[in-house]
Each structure stands twice: as C-alpha cells, then as structure tokens.
Amino acid sequence: MIRTFFIVVQIILAVLISGLILLQNQESGWGSTFGGGGENYHTKRGLERALFYLTIVLVGLFALVATFNLAK
C-alpha cells in the first residue's frame, strides 16, 4: 500500500518536472544546435526564476522519494 503511494508520487513529480522544464524559455532556437548561439547572457527574473527554483526543489523531492522507494 505505501509502496504504491510512493510510486504514484514519483509519477506525479516526474510529470510536474517535465512540464516545468518545458515551460522554461531559453530562446536558443536552432542556432545552438549547430554550434551558434550563447553569445548573450541574462539573469533570471520573476516567473523564470521561480520556475527554475521550483524545478530544482521538485528534482530533489523526486530523488528523495526514489531513494526511499528503493529502501522499502
């Protein structure tokens, strides 16, 4: 029962992490695929910063749940 709960939590976290990664805008386009791009740098502000930190927190939670799920 508890193992099923942790598996469901892992699936939910994986979907949320995937969505947050897709929401982050890098504006690199196809140029960086072929070696171009990366000439300009900007700091993360507002919603972009919040999405970035939320992604880090969710990845940490995912790793914690995955580790705990292995121990059970």
N, C-alpha and C positions, 0 to 999 in steps of 0.2 A: 504494500500500500504506500509506504513512504518513498520507496524507490520509484514508483510510478509518478508520484508528486514531483520528485526531482527531475525526472525525465521531461515532464510537461513544462516545468520551469525552464529547463535548458532549451527546449524548443522555442518557447516564448522569447527568451533572451536572444536566441540566435536570429529570430525574425526581426526583433527590435534593432539589434546591432546592424543587420543587413540594411534595414531601412534608413538608419541614421547615416551609415556610410554612403548610401546612395544620395541622401539629401545634402551632403557636404559638397559644395561647389568649388572646384579647383580652377575652372576656366582655362584649362590647358589645351583642350581640343586635340586635334590630330597632330599638331606641331610637335608635341613632346614624344609622340610615338616614334617619330623618325629622327630624333636627336635634337630638335629645336625646342624652343620654349624655355621657361625657367629663368628668363632674364629679369623679370620683375618680382619684387617681394613686397608683401603687405602683411600687416599684423591682423590677427583675427579679432573681430569686434562684434558685440551684440549677440545676435542669434547664432552666428557662425562659431563664436567662442563657446556658447552654451552647448551647441550640438557636439563640438569637439570634446569637451569635458564629460558630457553625458555618455558619449561613446566609450571613453576611457573607463568610466565607472562601470558601465554595463559589461565591458570585456572583463574587468576584474571580477565582477559578480559571476559571470559565466565560468571563469576559471575556478573560482571558489566552489561553485555548485558542481562542476565537473569533477574536481578533486574529491569533494565529499561523496559524490555518487560512486566514485571508484572504491572508496573505503567501505561502503555498505555492501 
